[in-house]
Structures are given as structure tokens and as C-alpha cells.
Amino acid sequence: MNSDNTGLLVKRAKKGDQSAFTELVEMYSERIFNLALRILKNTDDASDVLQETFTAVYEKIESFDGRSNFFTWLYRIATNFSLMKLRKDKRTIYTDQDMEEKFDNPDKIQIHEWQDLPLKDMLNDEFRKNLENAIDQLPEIYRSVFILRDVEEMSIKETSNILGISESNVKIRLKRARVYLREQLANYMDEYVKDEKPF
């Protein structure tokens, strides 16, 4: 997506240009829906978040001051709606303390860096299926950080702004998310390593 084009559309939309706003919706709807779906794991809920997000954007776009990237601002709204829905539905929300108790001392655990995997393995259907299943099991508080940082490739700073937590907390939660996923994928990764050995 061209950031200059997005900026022009935002300026036009702020002035009440309906066609510009429609273009923004068309540009970002799929990504916002997929973000909500990854967090909520329910298509109806994701559709609700998509509608709520762009309703809020329509109502608040005049107040968007451009200090943050429009995409980051949009993601913050969508993520907030998704997390509010989780709390409203009273789904299990894990805390940092829960994960500390589960994984004793995550700072001392050797974590596999997903981005270090060869591209061919990241595109492998079997790996992606196993990873998606593991992400589904990731506690919500860590799923949002992992999705924004490692799936959507947002920066630490952007993830911090979207979730409203410090950059250090983003790093801690991301580390714990990777620990959790490493545990979930242990069997698959062990088999992968065996298959890759020449003898």
C-alpha cells in the first residue's frame, strides 16, 4: 500500500469526501478482518469488529492528527474493539503472572526465533498449519502481541502504541508468546530437525 496515496485519501476523507473514505475501507477491510479473526477466532465477531472499527474511524477521522501512521491508528482501534469483545464475552484472559508461573523463568529459556527459519519452511503448508493451530491456543493477551509483531510485522514501537503498553512489555509478552508456541510446536519441530539431518 502506498503511504503517500493513503495520506492523500485520509486528507480527503477528513474533509468529508465519501469516496476517499470508501477507498480506505476497501484498502484495509481484509487486513482488519483478518486481524480480528486471529484474535477472536470467530468470523461473526470479526465481522462485528470490522464494522465497529470503520464506524469509529468515520466518526473520529477528523480528530486524526497524523502524529501516528494512519495504519497504526486503524489497527489500534480494531485491536481495542477485539480485546473489549473478549472481555465482554468473559473469555479466559491470561495475565503476565499466569505465564510466569507456567514457564518459570522465560528469560532463561532458549527461544526459537521464527524469522530465522528459512523462507521455504515458513511457506511450508504443514508448518503453517501447525503454527496456526498453535497460535489458536495462545492466550489472548499474548496472541495480540504475537500477531501484531510477528504476523503483521509491526515494529515494537507500533505494537506498543496499538496495545497501549510499554515497549518493554511488548518485548516480554512477545518472548513469552514465543515460549508458549515453542512448547506447542515442540513435537513438529523435533520431527523437522530429524528429517533435515543427513544421517
Backbone as JSON Lines, residues from 0, in Angstrom:
{"i":0,"aa":"M","n":[0.83,-1.19,0.0],"ca":[0.0,0.0,0.0],"c":[0.87,1.24,0.0]}
{"i":1,"aa":"N","n":[0.56,2.16,-0.87],"ca":[1.33,3.39,-1.0],"c":[0.96,4.35,0.12]}
{"i":2,"aa":"S","n":[1.97,4.68,0.97],"ca":[1.7,5.55,2.12],"c":[1.3,6.96,1.69]}
{"i":3,"aa":"D","n":[1.89,7.43,0.56],"ca":[1.54,8.76,0.06],"c":[0.09,8.8,-0.38]}
{"i":4,"aa":"N","n":[-0.33,7.74,-1.08],"ca":[-1.71,7.63,-1.53],"c":[-2.66,7.58,-0.34]}
{"i":5,"aa":"T","n":[-2.27,6.8,0.69],"ca":[-3.09,6.7,1.9],"c":[-3.23,8.07,2.55]}
{"i":6,"aa":"G","n":[-2.13,8.8,2.63],"ca":[-2.15,10.13,3.23],"c":[-3.1,11.07,2.52]}
{"i":7,"aa":"L","n":[-3.09,11.02,1.2],"ca":[-3.99,11.87,0.41],"c":[-5.45,11.48,0.64]}
{"i":8,"aa":"L","n":[-5.7,10.16,0.71],"ca":[-7.07,9.69,0.96],"c":[-7.56,10.13,2.33]}
{"i":9,"aa":"V","n":[-6.68,10.06,3.32],"ca":[-7.04,10.47,4.68],"c":[-7.37,11.96,4.7]}
{"i":10,"aa":"K","n":[-6.56,12.77,4.04],"ca":[-6.82,14.21,3.98],"c":[-8.18,14.5,3.34]}
{"i":11,"aa":"R","n":[-8.47,13.8,2.25],"ca":[-9.76,13.99,1.58],"c":[-10.91,13.52,2.46]}
{"i":12,"aa":"A","n":[-10.72,12.38,3.12],"ca":[-11.78,11.84,3.99],"c":[-12.06,12.78,5.16]}
{"i":13,"aa":"K","n":[-11.02,13.42,5.69],"ca":[-11.18,14.35,6.8],"c":[-12.02,15.57,6.38]}
{"i":14,"aa":"K","n":[-12.0,15.86,5.08],"ca":[-12.78,16.97,4.56],"c":[-14.2,16.55,4.15]}
{"i":15,"aa":"G","n":[-14.52,15.28,4.43],"ca":[-15.87,14.81,4.13],"c":[-16.04,14.13,2.8]}
{"i":16,"aa":"D","n":[-14.94,13.8,2.13],"ca":[-15.01,13.12,0.84],"c":[-15.38,11.65,1.06]}
{"i":17,"aa":"Q","n":[-16.61,11.29,0.73],"ca":[-17.11,9.94,0.96],"c":[-16.38,8.9,0.11]}
{"i":18,"aa":"S","n":[-16.05,9.27,-1.12],"ca":[-15.37,8.31,-2.0],"c":[-13.99,7.97,-1.46]}
{"i":19,"aa":"A","n":[-13.31,8.95,-0.87],"ca":[-11.99,8.72,-0.29],"c":[-12.1,7.77,0.91]}
{"i":20,"aa":"F","n":[-13.13,7.97,1.73],"ca":[-13.32,7.09,2.87],"c":[-13.63,5.67,2.4]}
{"i":21,"aa":"T","n":[-14.45,5.56,1.37],"ca":[-14.78,4.24,0.81],"c":[-13.53,3.53,0.33]}
{"i":22,"aa":"E","n":[-12.62,4.28,-0.29],"ca":[-11.35,3.69,-0.76],"c":[-10.52,3.18,0.42]}
{"i":23,"aa":"L","n":[-10.51,3.93,1.5],"ca":[-9.76,3.5,2.7],"c":[-10.35,2.21,3.26]}
{"i":24,"aa":"V","n":[-11.68,2.14,3.27],"ca":[-12.35,0.93,3.75],"c":[-11.96,-0.26,2.88]}
{"i":25,"aa":"E","n":[-11.99,-0.06,1.57],"ca":[-11.65,-1.13,0.63],"c":[-10.19,-1.56,0.76]}
{"i":26,"aa":"M","n":[-9.32,-0.59,1.03],"ca":[-7.89,-0.88,1.17],"c":[-7.57,-1.73,2.39]}
{"i":27,"aa":"Y","n":[-8.27,-1.45,3.5],"ca":[-7.88,-2.05,4.77],"c":[-8.85,-3.08,5.35]}
{"i":28,"aa":"S","n":[-10.0,-3.26,4.75],"ca":[-11.02,-4.16,5.32],"c":[-10.51,-5.58,5.52]}
{"i":29,"aa":"E","n":[-9.85,-6.11,4.52],"ca":[-9.39,-7.5,4.61],"c":[-8.39,-7.69,5.74]}
{"i":30,"aa":"R","n":[-7.45,-6.76,5.86],"ca":[-6.44,-6.89,6.91],"c":[-7.04,-6.7,8.31]}
{"i":31,"aa":"I","n":[-7.99,-5.78,8.43],"ca":[-8.64,-5.57,9.73],"c":[-9.48,-6.79,10.1]}
{"i":32,"aa":"F","n":[-10.19,-7.34,9.14],"ca":[-10.99,-8.54,9.4],"c":[-10.08,-9.69,9.83]}
{"i":33,"aa":"N","n":[-8.97,-9.9,9.13],"ca":[-8.06,-10.99,9.46],"c":[-7.42,-10.8,10.82]}
{"i":34,"aa":"L","n":[-7.09,-9.55,11.16],"ca":[-6.54,-9.26,12.48],"c":[-7.54,-9.64,13.57]}
{"i":35,"aa":"A","n":[-8.78,-9.2,13.41],"ca":[-9.83,-9.51,14.4],"c":[-10.09,-11.01,14.47]}
{"i":36,"aa":"L","n":[-10.06,-11.67,13.32],"ca":[-10.31,-13.11,13.29],"c":[-9.22,-13.87,14.01]}
{"i":37,"aa":"R","n":[-7.97,-13.44,13.85],"ca":[-6.86,-14.11,14.53],"c":[-6.96,-13.94,16.05]}
{"i":38,"aa":"I","n":[-7.45,-12.79,16.48],"ca":[-7.57,-12.55,17.92],"c":[-8.79,-13.25,18.5]}
{"i":39,"aa":"L","n":[-9.92,-13.15,17.79],"ca":[-11.2,-13.63,18.32],"c":[-11.56,-15.06,17.94]}
{"i":40,"aa":"K","n":[-10.99,-15.56,16.84],"ca":[-11.25,-16.92,16.37],"c":[-12.73,-17.17,16.09]}
{"i":41,"aa":"N","n":[-13.42,-16.16,15.6],"ca":[-14.84,-16.29,15.3],"c":[-15.17,-15.3,14.18]}
{"i":42,"aa":"T","n":[-15.72,-15.81,13.07],"ca":[-15.96,-14.95,11.91],"c":[-17.04,-13.89,12.18]}
{"i":43,"aa":"D","n":[-18.07,-14.25,12.92],"ca":[-19.12,-13.27,13.23],"c":[-18.57,-12.14,14.09]}
{"i":44,"aa":"D","n":[-17.77,-12.5,15.09],"ca":[-17.16,-11.48,15.94],"c":[-16.2,-10.6,15.14]}
{"i":45,"aa":"A","n":[-15.45,-11.22,14.24],"ca":[-14.51,-10.47,13.42],"c":[-15.26,-9.49,12.51]}
{"i":46,"aa":"S","n":[-16.4,-9.93,11.98],"ca":[-17.23,-9.05,11.13],"c":[-17.76,-7.88,11.94]}
{"i":47,"aa":"D","n":[-18.15,-8.16,13.19],"ca":[-18.63,-7.08,14.07],"c":[-17.52,-6.06,14.32]}
{"i":48,"aa":"V","n":[-16.32,-6.55,14.59],"ca":[-15.18,-5.66,14.85],"c":[-14.87,-4.83,13.61]}
{"i":49,"aa":"L","n":[-14.94,-5.44,12.45],"ca":[-14.68,-4.72,11.21],"c":[-15.65,-3.55,11.06]}
{"i":50,"aa":"Q","n":[-16.93,-3.82,11.3],"ca":[-17.95,-2.77,11.19],"c":[-17.75,-1.71,12.26]}
{"i":51,"aa":"E","n":[-17.51,-2.14,13.48],"ca":[-17.32,-1.19,14.58],"c":[-16.09,-0.31,14.35]}
{"i":52,"aa":"T","n":[-15.03,-0.92,13.81],"ca":[-13.79,-0.18,13.56],"c":[-14.01,0.95,12.57]}
{"i":53,"aa":"F","n":[-14.64,0.65,11.43],"ca":[-14.8,1.68,10.42],"c":[-15.91,2.68,10.77]}
{"i":54,"aa":"T","n":[-16.84,2.27,11.6],"ca":[-17.82,3.23,12.11],"c":[-17.1,4.25,13.0]}
{"i":55,"aa":"A","n":[-16.2,3.74,13.86],"ca":[-15.44,4.62,14.75],"c":[-14.5,5.52,13.96]}
{"i":56,"aa":"V","n":[-13.87,4.95,12.94],"ca":[-12.96,5.73,12.1],"c":[-13.72,6.85,11.4]}
{"i":57,"aa":"Y","n":[-14.9,6.54,10.89],"ca":[-15.74,7.54,10.2],"c":[-16.09,8.69,11.14]}
{"i":58,"aa":"E","n":[-16.4,8.32,12.39],"ca":[-16.82,9.33,13.36],"c":[-15.63,10.15,13.9]}
{"i":59,"aa":"K","n":[-14.43,9.54,13.91],"ca":[-13.29,10.19,14.56],"c":[-12.2,10.67,13.61]}
{"i":60,"aa":"I","n":[-12.37,10.43,12.31],"ca":[-11.27,10.71,11.39],"c":[-10.86,12.19,11.39]}
{"i":61,"aa":"E","n":[-11.8,13.06,11.7],"ca":[-11.45,14.5,11.76],"c":[-10.46,14.78,12.87]}
{"i":62,"aa":"S","n":[-10.46,13.94,13.9],"ca":[-9.56,14.15,15.04],"c":[-8.21,13.48,14.82]}
{"i":63,"aa":"F","n":[-8.05,12.71,13.75],"ca":[-6.77,12.08,13.46],"c":[-5.76,13.17,13.09]}
{"i":64,"aa":"D","n":[-4.72,13.31,13.92],"ca":[-3.79,14.43,13.74],"c":[-2.53,14.09,12.95]}
{"i":65,"aa":"G","n":[-2.41,12.82,12.58],"ca":[-1.26,12.43,11.76],"c":[0.03,12.21,12.52]}
{"i":66,"aa":"R","n":[0.0,12.32,13.84],"ca":[1.22,12.1,14.61],"c":[1.67,10.64,14.54]}
{"i":67,"aa":"S","n":[0.68,9.74,14.41],"ca":[0.99,8.33,14.18],"c":[0.57,7.97,12.76]}
{"i":68,"aa":"N","n":[1.07,6.85,12.29],"ca":[0.7,6.36,10.98],"c":[-0.79,6.01,10.98]}
{"i":69,"aa":"F","n":[-1.51,6.32,9.89],"ca":[-2.94,6.01,9.83],"c":[-3.19,4.53,10.04]}
{"i":70,"aa":"F","n":[-2.34,3.71,9.46],"ca":[-2.47,2.27,9.6],"c":[-2.36,1.85,11.06]}
{"i":71,"aa":"T","n":[-1.39,2.44,11.79],"ca":[-1.22,2.15,13.21],"c":[-2.45,2.58,13.99]}
{"i":72,"aa":"W","n":[-2.97,3.75,13.69],"ca":[-4.19,4.27,14.35],"c":[-5.37,3.34,14.1]}
{"i":73,"aa":"L","n":[-5.52,2.89,12.87],"ca":[-6.59,1.99,12.49],"c":[-6.47,0.66,13.22]}
{"i":74,"aa":"Y","n":[-5.25,0.14,13.28],"ca":[-5.01,-1.13,13.98],"c":[-5.28,-1.0,15.48]}
{"i":75,"aa":"R","n":[-4.95,0.15,16.06],"ca":[-5.2,0.36,17.48],"c":[-6.7,0.27,17.76]}
{"i":76,"aa":"I","n":[-7.51,0.9,16.91],"ca":[-8.96,0.88,17.1],"c":[-9.49,-0.55,16.97]}
{"i":77,"aa":"A","n":[-9.05,-1.26,15.93],"ca":[-9.52,-2.63,15.7],"c":[-9.1,-3.57,16.82]}
{"i":78,"aa":"T","n":[-7.86,-3.42,17.28],"ca":[-7.37,-4.27,18.37],"c":[-8.13,-4.0,19.66]}
{"i":79,"aa":"N","n":[-8.4,-2.73,19.94],"ca":[-9.15,-2.38,21.14],"c":[-10.56,-2.96,21.12]}
{"i":80,"aa":"F","n":[-11.22,-2.88,19.97],"ca":[-12.56,-3.48,19.85],"c":[-12.5,-4.99,20.04]}
{"i":81,"aa":"S","n":[-11.47,-5.61,19.49],"ca":[-11.32,-7.06,19.62],"c":[-11.12,-7.47,21.07]}
{"i":82,"aa":"L","n":[-10.23,-6.76,21.77],"ca":[-9.96,-7.09,23.17],"c":[-11.16,-6.78,24.06]}
{"i":83,"aa":"M","n":[-11.89,-5.7,23.75],"ca":[-13.09,-5.37,24.52],"c":[-14.14,-6.49,24.37]}
{"i":84,"aa":"K","n":[-14.24,-7.03,23.16],"ca":[-15.19,-8.11,22.92],"c":[-14.81,-9.36,23.71]}
{"i":85,"aa":"L","n":[-13.51,-9.63,23.79],"ca":[-13.05,-10.77,24.59],"c":[-13.46,-10.61,26.05]}
{"i":86,"aa":"R","n":[-13.25,-9.4,26.56],"ca":[-13.59,-9.15,27.98],"c":[-15.09,-9.2,28.2]}
{"i":87,"aa":"K","n":[-15.84,-8.64,27.25],"ca":[-17.3,-8.63,27.37],"c":[-17.86,-10.05,27.36]}
{"i":88,"aa":"D","n":[-17.27,-10.91,26.53],"ca":[-17.72,-12.29,26.44],"c":[-17.18,-13.15,27.57]}
{"i":89,"aa":"K","n":[-16.36,-12.52,28.42],"ca":[-15.78,-13.2,29.59],"c":[-14.98,-14.43,29.2]}
{"i":90,"aa":"R","n":[-14.26,-14.33,28.09],"ca":[-13.38,-15.43,27.72],"c":[-12.14,-15.36,28.62]}
{"i":91,"aa":"T","n":[-11.44,-16.47,28.71],"ca":[-10.28,-16.53,29.59],"c":[-9.2,-15.55,29.14]}
{"i":92,"aa":"I","n":[-8.8,-14.66,30.02],"ca":[-7.73,-13.72,29.73],"c":[-6.57,-14.04,30.66]}
{"i":93,"aa":"Y","n":[-5.47,-14.48,30.11],"ca":[-4.29,-14.79,30.91],"c":[-3.55,-13.49,31.24]}
{"i":94,"aa":"T","n":[-2.85,-13.52,32.36],"ca":[-2.06,-12.37,32.78],"c":[-0.58,-12.71,32.66]}
{"i":95,"aa":"D","n":[0.28,-11.7,32.8],"ca":[1.71,-11.95,32.79],"c":[2.09,-12.93,33.9]}
{"i":96,"aa":"Q","n":[1.43,-12.8,35.05],"ca":[1.75,-13.68,36.18],"c":[1.41,-15.13,35.86]}
{"i":97,"aa":"D","n":[0.28,-15.34,35.16],"ca":[-0.1,-16.7,34.76],"c":[1.01,-17.34,33.94]}
{"i":98,"aa":"M","n":[1.57,-16.56,33.0],"ca":[2.59,-17.11,32.12],"c":[3.92,-17.29,32.84]}
{"i":99,"aa":"E","n":[4.2,-16.43,33.81],"ca":[5.41,-16.59,34.6],"c":[5.35,-17.91,35.37]}
{"i":100,"aa":"E","n":[4.18,-18.2,35.93],"ca":[4.01,-19.43,36.69],"c":[4.1,-20.65,35.78]}
{"i":101,"aa":"K","n":[3.59,-20.52,34.56],"ca":[3.58,-21.65,33.63],"c":[4.97,-21.96,33.1]}
{"i":102,"aa":"F","n":[5.74,-20.91,32.84],"ca":[7.04,-21.11,32.24],"c":[8.19,-20.67,33.14]}
{"i":103,"aa":"D","n":[8.01,-20.76,34.45],"ca":[9.04,-20.48,35.43],"c":[9.82,-19.2,35.14]}
{"i":104,"aa":"N","n":[10.87,-19.28,34.34],"ca":[11.68,-18.1,34.04],"c":[11.94,-18.04,32.54]}
{"i":105,"aa":"P","n":[11.03,-17.4,31.78],"ca":[11.16,-17.39,30.32],"c":[12.44,-16.72,29.82]}
{"i":106,"aa":"D","n":[13.05,-15.84,30.64],"ca":[14.26,-15.17,30.2],"c":[15.43,-16.14,30.04]}
{"i":107,"aa":"K","n":[15.34,-17.3,30.7],"ca":[16.44,-18.27,30.65],"c":[16.17,-19.4,29.66]}
{"i":108,"aa":"I","n":[15.01,-19.36,29.0],"ca":[14.67,-20.41,28.05],"c":[15.19,-20.02,26.67]}
{"i":109,"aa":"Q","n":[15.8,-20.98,26.0],"ca":[16.3,-20.73,24.64],"c":[15.11,-20.71,23.7]}
{"i":110,"aa":"I","n":[14.88,-19.58,23.06],"ca":[13.7,-19.42,22.22],"c":[14.06,-19.48,20.75]}
{"i":111,"aa":"H","n":[13.28,-20.25,20.02],"ca":[13.49,-20.3,18.58],"c":[12.95,-19.02,17.95]}
{"i":112,"aa":"E","n":[13.79,-18.31,17.19],"ca":[13.36,-17.09,16.53],"c":[12.69,-17.46,15.21]}
{"i":113,"aa":"W","n":[11.39,-17.25,15.12],"ca":[10.64,-17.69,13.94],"c":[11.19,-17.1,12.66]}
{"i":114,"aa":"Q","n":[11.62,-15.82,12.72],"ca":[12.1,-15.18,11.5],"c":[13.42,-15.76,11.0]}
{"i":115,"aa":"D","n":[14.09,-16.59,11.82],"ca":[15.33,-17.21,11.39],"c":[15.11,-18.48,10.57]}
{"i":116,"aa":"L","n":[13.88,-18.95,10.54],"ca":[13.59,-20.13,9.72],"c":[13.76,-19.79,8.25]}
{"i":117,"aa":"P","n":[14.28,-20.74,7.45],"ca":[14.36,-20.48,6.01],"c":[12.98,-20.19,5.45]}
{"i":118,"aa":"L","n":[12.92,-19.31,4.45],"ca":[11.64,-18.9,3.86],"c":[10.84,-20.1,3.38]}
{"i":119,"aa":"K","n":[11.52,-21.1,2.81],"ca":[10.81,-22.26,2.27],"c":[10.03,-22.99,3.37]}
{"i":120,"aa":"D","n":[10.57,-22.95,4.61],"ca":[9.89,-23.62,5.71],"c":[8.72,-22.79,6.24]}
{"i":121,"aa":"M","n":[8.86,-21.45,6.19],"ca":[7.77,-20.58,6.61],"c":[6.58,-20.7,5.66]}
{"i":122,"aa":"L","n":[6.87,-21.05,4.39],"ca":[5.81,-21.17,3.39],"c":[5.3,-22.6,3.29]}
{"i":123,"aa":"N","n":[5.92,-23.53,4.02],"ca":[5.51,-24.92,4.01],"c":[4.11,-25.05,4.6]}
{"i":124,"aa":"D","n":[3.2,-25.69,3.87],"ca":[1.8,-25.79,4.31],"c":[1.67,-26.48,5.66]}
{"i":125,"aa":"E","n":[2.48,-27.51,5.86],"ca":[2.39,-28.26,7.12],"c":[2.84,-27.4,8.29]}
{"i":126,"aa":"F","n":[3.94,-26.66,8.09],"ca":[4.42,-25.78,9.16],"c":[3.39,-24.71,9.47]}
{"i":127,"aa":"R","n":[2.84,-24.09,8.43],"ca":[1.87,-23.01,8.63],"c":[0.62,-23.53,9.34]}
{"i":128,"aa":"K","n":[0.19,-24.72,8.99],"ca":[-0.99,-25.31,9.65],"c":[-0.71,-25.53,11.13]}
{"i":129,"aa":"N","n":[0.46,-26.09,11.43],"ca":[0.82,-26.32,12.83],"c":[0.97,-25.01,13.59]}
{"i":130,"aa":"L","n":[1.56,-24.01,12.94],"ca":[1.72,-22.71,13.58],"c":[0.38,-22.05,13.85]}
{"i":131,"aa":"E","n":[-0.52,-22.1,12.87],"ca":[-1.86,-21.51,13.04],"c":[-2.59,-22.19,14.19]}
{"i":132,"aa":"N","n":[-2.49,-23.5,14.28],"ca":[-3.14,-24.23,15.38],"c":[-2.56,-23.83,16.73]}
{"i":133,"aa":"A","n":[-1.23,-23.63,16.75],"ca":[-0.58,-23.22,18.0],"c":[-0.98,-21.8,18.38]}
{"i":134,"aa":"I","n":[-1.07,-20.91,17.39],"ca":[-1.5,-19.53,17.66],"c":[-2.92,-19.52,18.2]}
{"i":135,"aa":"D","n":[-3.77,-20.41,17.68],"ca":[-5.15,-20.5,18.17],"c":[-5.19,-20.79,19.66]}
{"i":136,"aa":"Q","n":[-4.21,-21.57,20.16],"ca":[-4.17,-21.95,21.56],"c":[-3.45,-20.92,22.43]}
{"i":137,"aa":"L","n":[-2.84,-19.92,21.8],"ca":[-2.1,-18.91,22.54],"c":[-3.05,-18.05,23.38]}
{"i":138,"aa":"P","n":[-2.77,-17.86,24.67],"ca":[-3.61,-16.99,25.5],"c":[-3.77,-15.62,24.84]}
{"i":139,"aa":"E","n":[-4.97,-15.06,24.96],"ca":[-5.34,-13.86,24.22],"c":[-4.37,-12.69,24.41]}
{"i":140,"aa":"I","n":[-3.91,-12.5,25.64],"ca":[-3.05,-11.36,25.94],"c":[-1.73,-11.44,25.17]}
{"i":141,"aa":"Y","n":[-1.3,-12.65,24.86],"ca":[-0.06,-12.85,24.12],"c":[-0.31,-13.03,22.62]}
{"i":142,"aa":"R","n":[-1.48,-13.51,22.29],"ca":[-1.82,-13.69,20.88],"c":[-1.8,-12.35,20.15]}
{"i":143,"aa":"S","n":[-2.35,-11.31,20.78],"ca":[-2.4,-10.0,20.12],"c":[-1.0,-9.44,19.87]}
{"i":144,"aa":"V","n":[-0.09,-9.61,20.84],"ca":[1.29,-9.14,20.66],"c":[1.98,-9.92,19.55]}
{"i":145,"aa":"F","n":[1.83,-11.24,19.57],"ca":[2.48,-12.08,18.56],"c":[1.96,-11.77,17.16]}
{"i":146,"aa":"I","n":[0.63,-11.62,17.05],"ca":[0.03,-11.34,15.74],"c":[0.53,-10.01,15.19]}
{"i":147,"aa":"L","n":[0.51,-8.98,16.03],"ca":[0.94,-7.66,15.57],"c":[2.43,-7.63,15.22]}
{"i":148,"aa":"R","n":[3.24,-8.26,16.06],"ca":[4.69,-8.18,15.88],"c":[5.22,-9.17,14.84]}
{"i":149,"aa":"D","n":[4.86,-10.43,14.96],"ca":[5.46,-11.46,14.12],"c":[4.65,-11.81,12.88]}
{"i":150,"aa":"V","n":[3.33,-11.63,12.95],"ca":[2.49,-11.95,11.79],"c":[2.28,-10.71,10.92]}
{"i":151,"aa":"E","n":[1.86,-9.6,11.55],"ca":[1.62,-8.36,10.81],"c":[2.9,-7.55,10.61]}
{"i":152,"aa":"E","n":[3.99,-7.98,11.27],"ca":[5.31,-7.34,11.13],"c":[5.31,-5.87,11.53]}
{"i":153,"aa":"M","n":[4.53,-5.54,12.57],"ca":[4.58,-4.21,13.12],"c":[5.85,-4.07,13.96]}
{"i":154,"aa":"S","n":[6.35,-2.87,14.08],"ca":[7.54,-2.64,14.9],"c":[7.18,-2.73,16.39]}
{"i":155,"aa":"I","n":[8.22,-2.8,17.23],"ca":[7.98,-2.81,18.68],"c":[7.23,-1.54,19.08]}
{"i":156,"aa":"K","n":[7.65,-0.41,18.53],"ca":[7.02,0.87,18.85],"c":[5.57,0.9,18.4]}
{"i":157,"aa":"E","n":[5.29,0.45,17.18],"ca":[3.92,0.42,16.68],"c":[3.04,-0.49,17.52]}
{"i":158,"aa":"T","n":[3.58,-1.66,17.86],"ca":[2.83,-2.61,18.69],"c":[2.53,-2.0,20.06]}
{"i":159,"aa":"S","n":[3.52,-1.3,20.61],"ca":[3.34,-0.62,21.89],"c":[2.22,0.42,21.8]}
{"i":160,"aa":"N","n":[2.22,1.21,20.73],"ca":[1.19,2.24,20.55],"c":[-0.2,1.64,20.36]}
{"i":161,"aa":"I","n":[-0.26,0.57,19.6],"ca":[-1.55,-0.06,19.32],"c":[-2.17,-0.65,20.59]}
{"i":162,"aa":"L","n":[-1.35,-1.33,21.38],"ca":[-1.86,-2.02,22.57],"c":[-1.88,-1.15,23.82]}
{"i":163,"aa":"G","n":[-1.21,0.01,23.73],"ca":[-1.19,0.9,24.89],"c":[-0.37,0.35,26.04]}
{"i":164,"aa":"I","n":[0.69,-0.39,25.72],"ca":[1.61,-0.9,26.75],"c":[3.02,-0.44,26.4]}
{"i":165,"aa":"S","n":[3.92,-0.54,27.36],"ca":[5.29,-0.08,27.12],"c":[6.01,-0.99,26.14]}
{"i":166,"aa":"E","n":[7.06,-0.46,25.53],"ca":[7.85,-1.27,24.6],"c":[8.5,-2.45,25.32]}
{"i":167,"aa":"S","n":[8.9,-2.26,26.57],"ca":[9.5,-3.37,27.32],"c":[8.47,-4.47,27.56]}
{"i":168,"aa":"N","n":[7.2,-4.09,27.81],"ca":[6.16,-5.09,27.99],"c":[5.87,-5.83,26.69]}
{"i":169,"aa":"V","n":[5.96,-5.12,25.56],"ca":[5.79,-5.78,24.26],"c":[6.85,-6.87,24.12]}
{"i":170,"aa":"K","n":[8.1,-6.54,24.43],"ca":[9.2,-7.5,24.31],"c":[9.01,-8.69,25.23]}
{"i":171,"aa":"I","n":[8.57,-8.42,26.46],"ca":[8.36,-9.5,27.43],"c":[7.24,-10.42,26.98]}
{"i":172,"aa":"R","n":[6.13,-9.82,26.56],"ca":[4.98,-10.64,26.14],"c":[5.27,-11.4,24.86]}
{"i":173,"aa":"L","n":[6.02,-10.79,23.96],"ca":[6.39,-11.47,22.73],"c":[7.27,-12.67,23.03]}
{"i":174,"aa":"K","n":[8.19,-12.49,23.97],"ca":[9.09,-13.57,24.36],"c":[8.3,-14.73,24.96]}
{"i":175,"aa":"R","n":[7.34,-14.4,25.81],"ca":[6.52,-15.45,26.42],"c":[5.62,-16.13,25.39]}
{"i":176,"aa":"A","n":[5.14,-15.34,24.43],"ca":[4.33,-15.93,23.36],"c":[5.15,-16.93,22.56]}
{"i":177,"aa":"R","n":[6.39,-16.57,22.27],"ca":[7.26,-17.48,21.51],"c":[7.59,-18.73,22.32]}
{"i":178,"aa":"V","n":[7.76,-18.56,23.64],"ca":[7.99,-19.72,24.51],"c":[6.79,-20.66,24.44]}
{"i":179,"aa":"Y","n":[5.61,-20.09,24.56],"ca":[4.37,-20.88,24.52],"c":[4.27,-21.62,23.18]}
{"i":180,"aa":"L","n":[4.5,-20.9,22.09],"ca":[4.39,-21.51,20.77],"c":[5.47,-22.57,20.57]}
{"i":181,"aa":"R","n":[6.64,-22.33,21.11],"ca":[7.72,-23.32,21.01],"c":[7.32,-24.61,21.69]}
{"i":182,"aa":"E","n":[6.67,-24.48,22.84],"ca":[6.19,-25.66,23.56],"c":[5.12,-26.39,22.73]}
{"i":183,"aa":"Q","n":[4.21,-25.62,22.15],"ca":[3.12,-26.21,21.36],"c":[3.64,-26.9,20.1]}
{"i":184,"aa":"L","n":[4.73,-26.37,19.54],"ca":[5.27,-26.89,18.28],"c":[6.45,-27.84,18.49]}
{"i":185,"aa":"A","n":[6.72,-28.21,19.74],"ca":[7.91,-29.0,20.05],"c":[7.97,-30.3,19.25]}
{"i":186,"aa":"N","n":[6.87,-31.03,19.21],"ca":[6.87,-32.32,18.51],"c":[7.12,-32.14,17.02]}
{"i":187,"aa":"Y","n":[6.44,-31.15,16.42],"ca":[6.63,-30.92,14.99],"c":[8.07,-30.52,14.69]}
{"i":188,"aa":"M","n":[8.64,-29.61,15.5],"ca":[9.99,-29.13,15.26],"c":[11.01,-30.25,15.45]}
{"i":189,"aa":"D","n":[10.77,-31.15,16.41],"ca":[11.67,-32.28,16.61],"c":[11.7,-33.17,15.37]}
{"i":190,"aa":"E","n":[10.51,-33.43,14.81],"ca":[10.43,-34.24,13.6],"c":[11.11,-33.53,12.43]}
{"i":191,"aa":"Y","n":[10.94,-32.2,12.36],"ca":[11.55,-31.41,11.29],"c":[13.07,-31.53,11.34]}
{"i":192,"aa":"V","n":[13.63,-31.4,12.54],"ca":[15.09,-31.48,12.71],"c":[15.58,-32.86,12.31]}
{"i":193,"aa":"K","n":[14.86,-33.91,12.7],"ca":[15.25,-35.27,12.34],"c":[15.28,-35.44,10.84]}
{"i":194,"aa":"D","n":[14.26,-34.94,10.17],"ca":[14.16,-35.06,8.71],"c":[15.28,-34.32,8.0]}
{"i":195,"aa":"E","n":[15.75,-33.21,8.62],"ca":[16.77,-32.39,7.97],"c":[18.18,-32.96,8.14]}
{"i":196,"aa":"K","n":[18.37,-33.86,9.12],"ca":[19.7,-34.43,9.35],"c":[20.08,-35.36,8.19]}
{"i":197,"aa":"P","n":[21.34,-35.27,7.71],"ca":[21.76,-36.1,6.59],"c":[22.0,-37.56,6.95]}
{"i":198,"aa":"F","n":[22.05,-37.86,8.25],"ca":[22.27,-39.27,8.66],"c":[21.56,-39.53,9.98]}
